[in-house]
Amino acid sequence: MNVHHHSYDAVIVGAGGAGLRAAIETAGKCRTAVITKLYPTRSHTGAAQGGMCAALANVEEDSWEWHLFDTIKGGDYLVDQPAAEIMCREAIDAVIELEHFGLPFNRTPEGKIDQRRFGGHTRNHGEAPVMRACYSADRTGHMILQTLFQQCVARDVNFFNEYQVLDIAFEDGRVAGVIAYDQATGDLHVFNTKAVLFATGGFGKMFQVSSNAHTLTGDGPGLLYRRGIPMQDMEFFQFHPTGIYKLGILLSEAARGEGGILRNDSNERFMERYAPTVKDLAPRDMVARAIQTEILEGRGIGENKDAVYLDLTHLPPEQIDAKLPDITEFVRTYLGIEPKTAPIPIQPTAHYAMGGIPTNIDGECISDDQGTVIPGLYAAGECACVSVHGANRLGTNSLLDIVVFGKRGGRAMADFVQSTDLPALSKGVEGDVKARIDLLKANSGKEKAGALRIALQEEMTKKAFVFRTDESLASALRTVRDLQTAYESVGIDDKGNVFNYDLTEALELSYLFDLAEATIVSAQARTESRGAHFRNDHPTRDDANWMKHTLARRGADGSVSLSYKPVVGGAYEPMERKY
């Protein structure tokens, strides 16, 4: 295994929306490398469908304060309000900047950026739904990804495509480098650097029914977790209400924003019972629980009664073609159903991690409950937790998050590297990665990564999904730890060096196990229900004891310990979430 050495001022890991936006900010200011395990335009940002919110007020009256209120209330008050205020204030300029970059937003008849409704977004502090989501049909994430990539190409950003970062090196308490595996050759590459920004996306592949791509395995959070960086609010994982039945492929909230209706086996519009004001456009956690409740109480559809319908048949065909072209084509392709004339079977699907690498508003990673900054370490996007989403992210706030905090993180990193020297990097920092790869190739064990991954996904979906209990979480934790033990005997069939996915998937699985364990331990400790974390045995929110963020830390012996830090408040006090 050959080892190659590089030197850069800054390294960005991941080339989705957050990574590309950070790279635009550093381009021309410092020598930057963008390392990505996928070709950039294959990044999962491209799968985001419905929109990016900003209080432009192009279609109806709106304000960033209303957007802020919706974000805080939607996040069930676990949101750090100063960070959310920054996001909502900067949203307007972020959308206009993307427009100037060339993003082809849908337009109003007057030529302004068009906007539509999305779940949890309201006018006048919850009075009624508001049109706030800026969109490009139902492929907004795809357009953002392409636009930002084009801007990076125009700025001569240096990409290392299909390189997988597997470890990080620290020297004297600061970042000094990362170690990457070149999928095309099997070689290792050591990047000596002053600063690293992780933008590696989520880790939804720990669940069986998921909207996440196969590559979303938590590599960034996973490798930092192993190096002693705590993970914040891991118990809060969002289950999107409308995934294609059994497949989990996302059907955007834009479908309900355009007027789609959820119906049970008796054709009832059941969301009128759960959220009488906003109905089908309630926040995602509430809609997912409503769907799951309908299923559990026997009002589901189909032979197994384990789904409900998303009904678009009452919408004009031309509206479906213009506003929802991609998701309706998904339905035709994967279900063989024509959504213009027949309702679509859907079920909740694991979608988005609210938790992850703890950061401040400038993307700087923090190491403890005191907000101590780790010099040279940054994160942005879904892998990060600046806590603008709290316990439940509102739809369209993710695309906003990656652009706003990708920019802020990139700008802060560029400033940092210009004021510091390149740290010395110890020899042999690639040794741990090399040993892990050599062990997997040499291991003659009969355990297979694919089978262990399926077992993990099934267990997490059965016992740590929309509804949880202490009993279900304890059982899931035992299973995950048994699977971690079994993983020690994993062997791979492919011993080669060229695009050895047998190897890389086995490496990724170890991160999924660690993050799943942190998720379960954090969820078991939080004896309340808040946002996407719902405990049947503790069904109410407990502000007196649980208005705090969880920090999960992995010990040298593999154990998980928890600590907490307070939620940063602001103008909005916790109140009952009525919609």
Salt bridges, closest charged atoms under 4 A:
ASP9 OD1 - LYS194 NZ 3.56
GLU25 OE1 - ARG21 NH1 3.06
GLU25 OE2 - LYS29 NZ 3.71
ASP62 OD2 - ARG132 NE 2.81
ASP70 OD2 - ARG132 NH1 2.84
ASP76 OD1 - ARG541 NH1 2.65
ASP76 OD2 - ARG577 NH1 3.57
ASP80 OD1 - HIS549 NE2 2.83
GLU85 OE2 - ARG89 NE 2.97
GLU90 OE2 - ARG408 NH1 2.64
GLU97 OE1 - ARG21 NH2 3.08
GLU97 OE2 - LYS407 NZ 3.52
GLU99 OE2 - ARG107 NH1 2.77
GLU127 OE2 - ARG123 NH1 2.19
ASP167 OD2 - ARG227 NH2 2.58
ASP182 OD2 - HIS189 NE2 3.87
ASP187 OD2 - HIS4 NE2 2.83
ASP219 OD2 - LYS37 NZ 2.92
ASP233 OD2 - HIS549 ND1 2.77
GLU235 OE2 - ARG526 NE 2.63
GLU253 OE1 - HIS240 NE2 3.99
GLU253 OE1 - ARG256 NH2 3.83
GLU253 OE1 - ARG284 NE 2.37
GLU258 OE2 - ARG116 NH1 2.95
GLU258 OE1 - LYS323 NZ 3.91
ASP265 OD2 - LYS305 NZ 3.19
GLU268 OE2 - ARG273 NE 2.63
ASP280 OD1 - ARG269 NE 2.67
ASP285 OD2 - ARG289 NH2 3.22
ASP285 OD2 - ARG577 NH1 2.87
GLU294 OE2 - ARG273 NH2 2.86
GLU294 OE1 - ARG299 NE 2.83
GLU297 OE1 - ARG299 NH2 2.54
ASP311 OD2 - ARG263 NE 2.91
ASP321 OD1 - LYS340 NZ 2.91
ASP326 OD1 - ARG139 NH2 2.81
GLU329 OE1 - ARG332 NH1 3.09
GLU338 OE1 - ARG332 NE 2.78
ASP362 OD1 - ARG408 NH2 3.30
ASP401 OD2 - HIS389 NE2 2.94
ASP432 OD2 - ARG227 NH2 3.76
ASP438 OD2 - LYS434 NZ 2.99
GLU459 OE2 - LYS463 NZ 2.71
ASP493 OD1 - LYS448 NZ 2.92
GLU505 OE2 - HIS214 NE2 3.37
GLU505 OE1 - ARG453 NH1 3.70
GLU508 OE2 - LYS37 NZ 2.79
ASP514 OD2 - ARG226 NE 2.87
ASP514 OD2 - ARG554 NE 3.80
GLU517 OE2 - ARG481 NE 2.85
GLU528 OE2 - ARG526 NH1 2.78
GLU528 OE2 - ARG530 NE 2.73
ASP537 OD1 - ARG535 NE 2.90
ASP543 OD1 - ARG530 NH2 2.92
ASP543 OD1 - ARG541 NE 3.04
GLU576 OE1 - LYS578 NZ 3.97
